[in-house]
């Protein structure tokens, strides 16, 4: 598990390899694999107990929750609630997908329904932030908030933020970046991004009680 998430935060990876290691050997059954690819859903067993697993798939839009993924995740939450399956959520998302195309496909309706499905759940949920947990998209996958699950853990590679770091720097430091010379601007941008990454690191999030603990990936199960 320590090697399955790339050190380069911009690289995608196969979330199914992580699921296969976390659950009982050979027990993972993927549901609706051809739909809503940014959200992978599984029925599996952990220590013999039936569970549902919802996992971000970074190979589809970097894991951003689009309309189909939101619809799929909401239906999965309701299925697990009806069946009495505890839910494990593996989070690595830059948030909700935005843009005119998603709006035309009903993104607002599906995103709202995902929050509603999370609020309706009574089965236990455990969330693990593998890498990115950004904005409302990450909150929706966790049932409404990183504080909604019974336990929320983070790997050391995790970063939590209200919006994407690069976008936040471009907006928050627009004047400062504009004042820098063309030669110095890229270096300043990287410096500001690094500072924001550090503030959103898993250990910082744990100190603010956004997650319950930072765990060694090898001890996740």
Secondary structure, DSSP 8 states (H G I E B T S, - for coil): -TTTS-SSTT----HHHHHHHHSSTT--EEESTTS-TTEEEEEEEETTEEEEEEEE-TTTGGG-B-HHHHHHHHHHHHHHHHHT-EEEEEEEE--B--SHHHHHTTHHHHHHHHHHHHHH--S-EEEEEEEEEEHHHHHHHTTSSTTTSSEEEEETT-EEESS-HHHHHHHHTHHHHHHS-HHHHHHHHHHHHHHHHHHTBHHHHHHTTSSSEEE-GGG--
